[in-house]
C-alpha cells in the first residue's frame, strides 16, 4: 500500500542561479487553474485506491509558499480531501525565508501541516546575492521565529556548500549561525552545477569560481563533525536530525518505497512503474481538463533495476542496506548478487559489507557518487 505523496508547486517569485527544478515565474500565471488541475490529478489517481491513510505528504517546488494564504488553503483542502493522514503523519511544506506571513503560516498550521523545510543555503549576505537568493539572513530568523510562534515544532533548514567563491571559513560561520536557530533538522548539500541554469552558463564561460574538490571535501567533513558535536545524528549522506525528527518522506525515497507524484514535472513511483508528468503548465493541465492523467513517460521497473536501486538508494542512509530486508524483498542475497562490486569497494575502503548490513565508510561518504554508480547496470 502506497502511503506517501510528493506534490509539486512550480511557481517562484525569483529563479535562483543554481536551480534546475521545474519552475516558472509566479506573476501572470494561472495559479488557481493549476491548483484545480492538481486536485483533478489527485482525484483521478486515487479514485480506486483503498481508503488507507497517508503517513507522509511533502509539498515542494518551486516555492509553495509563494502562493497567497487563500491559495494555500485551497491546496491544503484538496490534499486533505483526497489524502487523509494517519495519526502522527508527517505533512511538510517547503518554504522560502521572507515569504511566510502570519496569515500564510496560520493557513498551513490550521490545515494540519506540521513540518516546514526552509531553503536557507547560506547566511553570508554576499554569497546569497551571488547565488540569486532574494532573502537575507535576518529573514531566516524572522520566518523561523514566526513559525515557532504559530505552533510549528518540526523545522528543517537546507544549507549548500562549495558555492562559488565560498571559503571554509565562510561555511564555518554559516554553521555557527545555523546552530543558533534552535531547530530539529538540517540538510547540507554540495552545489551541483546542472544544465540549463545560470551557473551552468557561467561555468561554460569560465566565470564561475569554484572552491575546488579539496575545499568541498573539507566543508563536508566540517559539516559532519559539527552536526555530531551539536547532537544531530547523520541518518543519510546529506541529512542530520535530532532523534525522532528524521524526514519520513525522504526515507521513503532512500528505502526504495513507492510514492505518488502530483503536479507539473512531478515524478512518482507507483504500481511498479516510475512515472514523470509533463512539465510545462499547459501540457500538464490540458489532459486533466479531459479527465486524463498528464503522464509524459512511464517505465516499468524490472526486478534487476529494483535490486540495483535498493543498493544505491539504501547506501545513502548511514545504517546502509539491511541484508535481511533485501532478501525479504527480492529473495536474493545482496552479498552474493553484488559480490565483485562489494569486494572492489571494500578493497578501496569505501564500504563495510558483511553480517547484517552493507554501508558506506566515512571515506565512502566523501566519494558517495563513485560508490552508487558501481551498482547501476551490473545485473
Kinemage of the C-alpha trace (Angstrom):
@kinemage 1
@onewidth
@group {chain A} dominant
@subgroup {mainchain}
@vectorlist {calphas} color= white
{ca unk a 1} P 0.000 0.000 0.000
{ca unk a 2} L 1.413 3.398 -1.045
{ca unk a 3} L 1.232 5.836 1.852
{ca unk a 4} L 3.430 8.742 0.701
{ca unk a 5} L 2.998 11.526 -1.853
{ca unk a 6} L 5.048 14.345 -3.342
{ca unk a 7} L 3.165 17.409 -4.641
{ca unk a 8} L 4.891 19.940 -6.904
{ca unk a 9} L 4.120 23.663 -6.916
{ca unk a 10} L 6.154 25.129 -9.804
{ca unk a 11} L 5.741 28.837 -9.042
{ca unk a 12} L 8.585 31.107 -7.887
{ca unk a 13} L 8.836 34.851 -7.360
{ca unk a 14} L 12.518 34.631 -8.295
{ca unk a 15} L 14.654 31.972 -10.040
{ca unk a 16} L 17.887 31.029 -8.237
{ca unk a 17} L 21.076 30.703 -10.292
{ca unk a 18} L 21.639 27.022 -9.415
{ca unk a 19} L 18.072 25.673 -9.630
{ca unk a 20} L 17.110 23.174 -12.346
{ca unk a 21} L 13.742 22.100 -10.891
{ca unk a 22} L 10.597 22.574 -12.946
{ca unk a 23} L 9.540 26.161 -12.167
{ca unk a 24} L 8.041 29.343 -13.664
{ca unk a 25} L 7.797 32.964 -12.531
{ca unk a 26} L 4.654 33.398 -10.446
{ca unk a 27} L 3.491 36.696 -11.929
{ca unk a 28} L 0.729 36.302 -14.509
{ca unk a 29} L 0.457 32.515 -14.120
{ca unk a 30} L -2.890 30.659 -13.874
{ca unk a 31} L -2.305 29.611 -10.266
{ca unk a 32} L -5.926 28.872 -9.321
{ca unk a 33} L -6.446 26.857 -12.506
{ca unk a 34} L -3.262 24.916 -11.753
{ca unk a 35} L -4.492 24.084 -8.252
{ca unk a 36} L -7.795 22.868 -9.721
{ca unk a 37} L -5.899 20.677 -12.206
{ca unk a 38} L -3.762 19.363 -9.360
{ca unk a 39} L -6.871 18.330 -7.443
{ca unk a 40} L -8.215 16.625 -10.556
{ca unk a 41} L -4.973 14.623 -10.858
{ca unk a 42} L -5.292 13.518 -7.223
{ca unk a 43} L -8.905 12.528 -7.791
{ca unk a 44} L -8.208 10.520 -10.969
{ca unk a 45} L -5.171 8.787 -9.470
{ca unk a 46} L -6.702 7.907 -6.119
{ca unk a 47} L -10.319 7.186 -7.066
{ca unk a 48} L -9.900 3.393 -6.993
{ca unk a 49} L -7.394 3.309 -4.137
{ca unk a 50} L -8.473 1.623 -0.900
{ca unk a 51} L -9.050 4.305 1.740
{ca unk a 52} L -5.852 3.813 3.702
{ca unk a 53} L -4.373 6.928 5.364
{ca unk a 54} L -1.087 8.524 4.323
{ca unk a 55} L 1.926 8.697 6.621
{ca unk a 56} L 3.881 11.293 4.627
{ca unk a 57} L 2.994 14.174 2.298
{ca unk a 58} L 5.653 16.569 1.010
{ca unk a 59} L 4.797 19.764 -0.886
{ca unk a 60} L 7.810 21.088 -2.780
{ca unk a 61} L 8.671 23.304 -5.690
{ca unk a 62} L 9.324 25.829 -6.993
{ca unk a 63} L 8.219 27.749 -3.944
{ca unk a 64} L 4.945 26.514 -2.416
{ca unk a 65} L 4.902 29.482 -0.018
{ca unk a 66} L 4.847 31.881 -2.986
{ca unk a 67} L 1.090 31.146 -3.052
{ca unk a 68} L -1.121 33.521 -1.072
{ca unk a 69} L -2.994 32.400 2.047
{ca unk a 70} L -6.226 31.714 0.148
{ca unk a 71} L -4.413 29.578 -2.418
{ca unk a 72} L -2.573 27.692 0.332
{ca unk a 73} L -5.933 26.964 1.989
{ca unk a 74} L -7.302 25.785 -1.367
{ca unk a 75} L -4.302 23.493 -1.925
{ca unk a 76} L -4.383 22.021 1.578
{ca unk a 77} L -8.144 21.429 1.360
{ca unk a 78} L -7.607 19.398 -1.844
{ca unk a 79} L -4.834 17.385 -0.211
{ca unk a 80} L -6.837 16.622 2.928
{ca unk a 81} L -9.898 15.692 0.860
{ca unk a 82} L -8.107 13.105 -1.251
{ca unk a 83} L -5.271 12.038 1.054
{ca unk a 84} L -6.411 11.561 4.653
{ca unk a 85} L -3.497 11.466 7.073
{ca unk a 86} L -2.866 8.786 9.665
{ca unk a 87} L -2.362 9.896 13.238
{ca unk a 88} L 1.156 11.285 13.687
{ca unk a 89} L 1.714 11.594 9.925
{ca unk a 90} L 4.343 13.977 8.552
{ca unk a 91} L 2.946 16.819 6.408
{ca unk a 92} L 5.776 19.013 5.082
{ca unk a 93} L 5.841 22.258 3.104
{ca unk a 94} L 8.979 23.723 1.576
{ca unk a 95} L 9.263 27.403 2.453
{ca unk a 96} L 11.280 30.408 1.398
{ca unk a 97} L 12.529 32.706 4.188
{ca unk a 98} L 10.732 36.019 3.925
{ca unk a 99} L 7.729 34.536 2.067
{ca unk a 100} L 5.850 33.429 5.151
{ca unk a 101} L 3.435 35.989 6.519
{ca unk a 102} L 1.368 35.318 9.639
{ca unk a 103} L -1.765 34.513 7.625
{ca unk a 104} L 0.093 32.035 5.388
{ca unk a 105} L 1.585 30.234 8.390
{ca unk a 106} L -1.804 30.084 10.089
{ca unk a 107} L -3.393 28.666 6.911
{ca unk a 108} L -0.773 25.893 6.813
{ca unk a 109} L -0.909 25.135 10.529
{ca unk a 110} L -4.723 25.039 10.605
{ca unk a 111} L -4.663 22.609 7.652
{ca unk a 112} L -2.508 20.157 9.604
{ca unk a 113} L 0.913 20.959 8.113
{ca unk a 114} L 3.358 20.029 10.886
{ca unk a 115} L 6.801 20.354 9.296
{ca unk a 116} L 8.472 23.226 7.435
{ca unk a 117} L 11.636 22.974 5.339
{ca unk a 118} L 13.348 26.326 4.718
{ca unk a 119} L 15.712 26.905 1.792
{ca unk a 120} L 18.364 28.980 3.597
{ca unk a 121} L 21.538 27.850 1.721
{ca unk a 122} L 23.956 30.272 3.470
{ca unk a 123} L 23.996 33.118 5.981
{ca unk a 124} L 26.712 35.003 4.105
{ca unk a 125} L 24.970 38.056 2.599
{ca unk a 126} L 27.389 38.364 -0.319
{ca unk a 127} L 27.014 34.671 -1.215
{ca unk a 128} L 23.206 34.932 -1.011
{ca unk a 129} L 23.316 37.676 -3.669
{ca unk a 130} L 25.818 35.719 -5.762
{ca unk a 131} L 23.607 32.609 -5.939
{ca unk a 132} L 20.493 34.627 -6.779
{ca unk a 133} L 18.641 34.352 -3.459
{ca unk a 134} L 16.392 37.287 -2.554
{ca unk a 135} L 16.180 36.666 1.212
{ca unk a 136} L 18.735 37.889 3.726
{ca unk a 137} L 19.949 36.337 6.982
{ca unk a 138} L 17.526 38.420 9.064
{ca unk a 139} L 14.601 36.964 7.065
{ca unk a 140} L 15.571 33.451 8.174
{ca unk a 141} L 15.441 34.393 11.852
{ca unk a 142} L 12.164 36.291 11.429
{ca unk a 143} L 10.447 33.482 9.471
{ca unk a 144} L 11.542 30.722 11.835
{ca unk a 145} L 10.548 32.775 14.884
{ca unk a 146} L 7.118 33.398 13.350
{ca unk a 147} L 6.756 29.700 12.502
{ca unk a 148} L 7.522 28.702 16.088
{ca unk a 149} L 5.093 31.322 17.384
{ca unk a 150} L 2.394 29.849 15.111
{ca unk a 151} L 2.984 26.425 16.663
{ca unk a 152} L 5.420 24.625 14.339
{ca unk a 153} L 7.795 22.388 16.289
{ca unk a 154} L 9.425 20.456 13.432
{ca unk a 155} L 11.572 22.744 11.299
{ca unk a 156} L 14.338 21.907 8.833
{ca unk a 157} L 16.884 24.122 7.103
{ca unk a 158} L 18.734 23.430 3.823
{ca unk a 159} L 22.346 24.576 3.531
{ca unk a 160} L 24.560 24.458 0.426
{ca unk a 161} L 28.361 24.352 0.497
{ca unk a 162} L 31.042 24.599 -2.196
{ca unk a 163} L 29.337 27.735 -3.504
{ca unk a 164} L 31.224 29.976 -5.968
{ca unk a 165} L 33.845 31.917 -4.027
{ca unk a 166} L 32.914 30.292 -0.701
{ca unk a 167} L 35.710 29.567 1.747
{ca unk a 168} L 35.867 27.006 4.538
{ca unk a 169} L 35.774 29.926 6.998
{ca unk a 170} L 32.556 31.200 5.319
{ca unk a 171} L 30.929 27.802 5.711
{ca unk a 172} L 32.034 27.547 9.344
{ca unk a 173} L 30.341 30.905 10.024
{ca unk a 174} L 27.149 29.693 8.331
{ca unk a 175} L 27.143 26.574 10.529
{ca unk a 176} L 27.791 28.666 13.657
{ca unk a 177} L 24.778 30.817 12.785
{ca unk a 178} L 22.588 27.867 11.798
{ca unk a 179} L 23.055 26.236 15.198
{ca unk a 180} L 21.575 29.288 16.935
{ca unk a 181} L 18.182 28.657 15.288
{ca unk a 182} L 17.031 26.009 17.786
{ca unk a 183} L 15.508 23.704 15.167
{ca unk a 184} L 15.294 19.926 14.714
{ca unk a 185} L 16.716 19.063 11.282
{ca unk a 186} L 19.408 20.188 8.826
{ca unk a 187} L 20.210 19.169 5.260
{ca unk a 188} L 23.635 20.014 3.825
{ca unk a 189} L 24.259 19.650 0.089
{ca unk a 190} L 27.278 20.252 -2.087
{ca unk a 191} L 26.498 22.563 -5.005
{ca unk a 192} L 25.911 20.621 -8.233
{ca unk a 193} L 26.052 22.617 -11.453
{ca unk a 194} L 23.103 21.494 -13.561
{ca unk a 195} L 22.490 22.202 -17.277
{ca unk a 196} L 20.019 24.992 -18.149
{ca unk a 197} L 20.945 27.069 -15.106
{ca unk a 198} L 22.623 30.473 -14.818
{ca unk a 199} L 25.573 28.830 -13.073
{ca unk a 200} L 25.994 26.283 -15.866
{ca unk a 201} L 26.261 29.046 -18.463
{ca unk a 202} L 28.775 30.939 -16.304
{ca unk a 203} L 30.823 27.777 -15.793
{ca unk a 204} L 30.985 27.156 -19.537
{ca unk a 205} L 32.347 30.696 -19.963
{ca unk a 206} L 34.923 30.132 -17.206
{ca unk a 207} L 33.265 32.767 -14.990
{ca unk a 208} L 32.282 30.604 -12.033
{ca unk a 209} L 34.981 30.448 -9.325
{ca unk a 210} L 34.790 27.017 -7.662
{ca unk a 211} L 36.302 26.356 -4.209
{ca unk a 212} L 37.713 23.087 -5.632
{ca unk a 213} L 37.396 19.430 -4.628
{ca unk a 214} L 39.703 19.625 -1.593
{ca unk a 215} L 37.779 22.547 -0.097
{ca unk a 216} L 34.481 20.819 -0.872
{ca unk a 217} L 35.627 17.672 0.956
{ca unk a 218} L 36.850 19.785 3.894
{ca unk a 219} L 33.455 21.526 4.109
{ca unk a 220} L 31.653 18.175 4.142
{ca unk a 221} L 33.975 16.872 6.869
{ca unk a 222} L 33.297 20.050 8.853
{ca unk a 223} L 29.544 19.603 8.346
{ca unk a 224} L 29.625 16.037 9.697
{ca unk a 225} L 31.852 16.928 12.658
{ca unk a 226} L 29.826 19.960 13.730
{ca unk a 227} L 26.473 18.172 13.396
{ca unk a 228} L 27.755 15.355 15.578
{ca unk a 229} L 29.051 17.805 18.195
{ca unk a 230} L 25.695 19.593 18.284
{ca unk a 231} L 23.772 16.337 18.773
{ca unk a 232} L 22.375 15.932 15.257
{ca unk a 233} L 22.570 12.341 14.045
{ca unk a 234} L 23.600 11.816 10.436
{ca unk a 235} L 20.990 9.390 9.170
{ca unk a 236} L 21.643 9.944 5.450
{ca unk a 237} L 24.593 11.218 3.459
{ca unk a 238} L 23.281 14.821 3.478
{ca unk a 239} L 20.769 14.824 6.348
{ca unk a 240} L 21.053 15.320 10.101
{ca unk a 241} L 18.328 15.249 12.748
{ca unk a 242} L 17.645 15.280 16.431
{ca unk a 243} L 16.329 11.838 17.495
{ca unk a 244} L 12.793 11.321 16.187
{ca unk a 245} L 12.902 14.191 13.670
{ca unk a 246} L 14.291 12.311 10.650
{ca unk a 247} L 12.401 13.178 7.434
{ca unk a 248} L 9.907 10.389 6.912
{ca unk a 249} L 9.261 11.467 3.374
{ca unk a 250} L 12.898 11.388 2.286
{ca unk a 251} L 13.305 7.994 3.960
{ca unk a 252} L 10.545 6.803 1.605
{ca unk a 253} L 12.912 7.519 -1.308
{ca unk a 254} L 16.003 6.020 0.315
{ca unk a 255} L 14.121 2.910 1.427
{ca unk a 256} L 13.119 2.497 -2.242
{ca unk a 257} L 9.414 2.540 -1.351
{ca unk a 258} L 6.639 3.631 -3.691
{ca unk a 259} L 5.040 7.088 -3.588
{ca unk a 260} L 2.659 9.186 -5.673
{ca unk a 261} L 3.928 12.223 -7.553
{ca unk a 262} L 1.408 15.005 -8.313
{ca unk a 263} L 1.897 18.226 -10.250
{ca unk a 264} L 3.698 19.605 -13.302
{ca unk a 265} L 7.007 17.816 -13.817
{ca unk a 266} L 6.472 15.614 -10.745
{ca unk a 267} L 7.906 12.107 -10.612
{ca unk a 268} L 6.207 9.183 -8.884
{ca unk a 269} L 6.872 5.508 -8.260
{ca unk a 270} L 3.627 3.581 -8.105
{ca unk a 271} L 2.431 0.125 -9.096
{ca unk a 272} L 5.947 -0.931 -10.080
{ca unk a 273} L 6.354 1.978 -12.531
{ca unk a 274} L 8.353 5.174 -12.350
{ca unk a 275} L 6.286 7.952 -13.909
{ca unk a 276} L 7.024 11.516 -14.952
{ca unk a 277} L 4.403 14.198 -15.612
{ca unk a 278} L 4.569 16.863 -18.296
{ca unk a 279} L 6.496 19.897 -17.051
{ca unk a 280} L 5.057 22.889 -18.966
{ca unk a 281} L 1.857 24.105 -17.295
{ca unk a 282} L -0.281 23.965 -20.442
{ca unk a 283} L 0.846 20.422 -21.328
{ca unk a 284} L 0.193 19.351 -17.731
{ca unk a 285} L -3.261 20.944 -17.459
{ca unk a 286} L -4.669 20.047 -20.895
{ca unk a 287} L -5.121 16.273 -20.377
{ca unk a 288} L -6.608 16.856 -16.929
{ca unk a 289} L -9.287 19.107 -18.455
{ca unk a 290} L -10.321 15.969 -20.399
{ca unk a 291} L -10.151 13.711 -17.310
{ca unk a 292} L -6.877 12.154 -18.448
{ca unk a 293} L -3.688 11.828 -16.421
{ca unk a 294} L -0.789 14.111 -17.503
{ca unk a 295} L 1.821 11.343 -17.619
{ca unk a 296} L 4.618 12.110 -20.089
{ca unk a 297} L 6.514 8.854 -19.631
{ca unk a 298} L 6.212 5.684 -17.625
{ca unk a 299} L 8.808 2.987 -17.051
{ca unk a 300} L 8.047 -0.433 -15.573
{ca unk a 301} L 10.940 -1.142 -13.217
{ca unk a 302} L 12.410 -4.622 -13.701
{ca unk a 303} L 13.455 -6.769 -10.756
{ca unk a 304} L 17.113 -6.231 -11.653
{ca unk a 305} L 16.627 -2.445 -11.655
{ca unk a 306} L 14.754 -2.571 -8.344
{ca unk a 307} L 17.603 -4.500 -6.729
{ca unk a 308} L 20.199 -2.064 -8.061
{ca unk a 309} L 18.084 0.860 -6.838
{ca unk a 310} L 17.771 -0.790 -3.434
{ca unk a 311} L 21.556 -0.693 -3.198
{ca unk a 312} L 22.424 2.801 -4.417
{ca unk a 313} L 19.476 4.441 -2.659
{ca unk a 314} L 19.861 2.431 0.545
{ca unk a 315} L 23.579 3.153 0.768
{ca unk a 316} L 22.730 6.849 1.164
{ca unk a 317} L 21.468 6.001 4.661
{ca unk a 318} L 24.027 5.863 7.463
{ca unk a 319} L 22.663 2.473 8.517
{ca unk a 320} L 23.054 1.286 4.915
{ca unk a 321} L 21.291 -1.645 3.253
{ca unk a 322} L 19.924 -4.229 5.650
{ca unk a 323} L 20.758 -7.673 4.238
{ca unk a 324} L 17.697 -9.437 5.728
{ca unk a 325} L 15.335 -6.743 4.380
{ca unk a 326} L 16.872 -7.052 0.904
{ca unk a 327} L 16.427 -10.856 0.998
{ca unk a 328} L 12.836 -10.489 2.190
{ca unk a 329} L 12.003 -8.110 -0.681
{ca unk a 330} L 13.808 -9.905 -3.502
{ca unk a 331} L 14.622 -13.464 -2.329
{ca unk a 332} L 18.242 -12.774 -3.258
{ca unk a 333} L 21.347 -12.340 -1.100
{ca unk a 334} L 22.958 -8.956 -1.928
{ca unk a 335} L 26.313 -10.163 -0.585
{ca unk a 336} L 26.365 -12.791 -3.334
{ca unk a 337} L 24.478 -10.870 -6.021
{ca unk a 338} L 26.883 -7.908 -5.900
{ca unk a 339} L 29.909 -9.843 -4.697
{ca unk a 340} L 32.501 -8.466 -7.135
{ca unk a 341} L 31.337 -4.836 -6.694
{ca unk a 342} L 31.336 -5.193 -2.907
{ca unk a 343} L 34.803 -6.751 -2.842
{ca unk a 344} L 36.207 -3.947 -5.003
{ca unk a 345} L 34.598 -1.221 -2.859
{ca unk a 346} L 35.791 -2.900 0.336
{ca unk a 347} L 39.349 -3.000 -1.031
{ca unk a 348} L 39.043 0.747 -1.645
{ca unk a 349} L 37.755 1.135 1.949
{ca unk a 350} L 34.562 2.797 0.690
{ca unk a 351} L 32.094 0.337 2.227
{ca unk a 352} L 31.716 -2.118 5.064
{ca unk a 353} L 29.899 -5.288 3.960
{ca unk a 354} L 29.027 -8.459 5.774
{ca unk a 355} L 26.803 -9.721 8.508
{ca unk a 356} L 23.663 -7.654 8.881
{ca unk a 357} L 24.276 -4.640 6.633
{ca unk a 358} L 26.198 -3.012 3.801
{ca unk a 359} L 27.090 0.613 4.422
{ca unk a 360} L 29.418 3.451 3.496
{ca unk a 361} L 32.568 4.077 5.487
{ca unk a 362} L 33.399 7.674 6.391
{ca unk a 363} L 35.702 7.741 3.362
{ca unk a 364} L 32.823 6.294 1.312
{ca unk a 365} L 30.561 9.183 2.293
{ca unk a 366} L 33.090 11.563 0.735
{ca unk a 367} L 33.039 9.535 -2.500
{ca unk a 368} L 29.373 8.538 -2.447
{ca unk a 369} L 28.667 9.023 -6.154
{ca unk a 370} L 31.525 6.690 -7.082
{ca unk a 371} L 30.014 4.018 -4.824
{ca unk a 372} L 26.431 4.493 -6.079
{ca unk a 373} L 27.483 4.241 -9.740
{ca unk a 374} L 29.039 0.856 -9.031
{ca unk a 375} L 25.561 -0.676 -8.752
{ca unk a 376} L 23.999 0.730 -11.913
{ca unk a 377} L 23.533 -1.727 -14.768
{ca unk a 378} L 25.565 -4.552 -13.210
{ca unk a 379} L 22.911 -7.301 -13.068
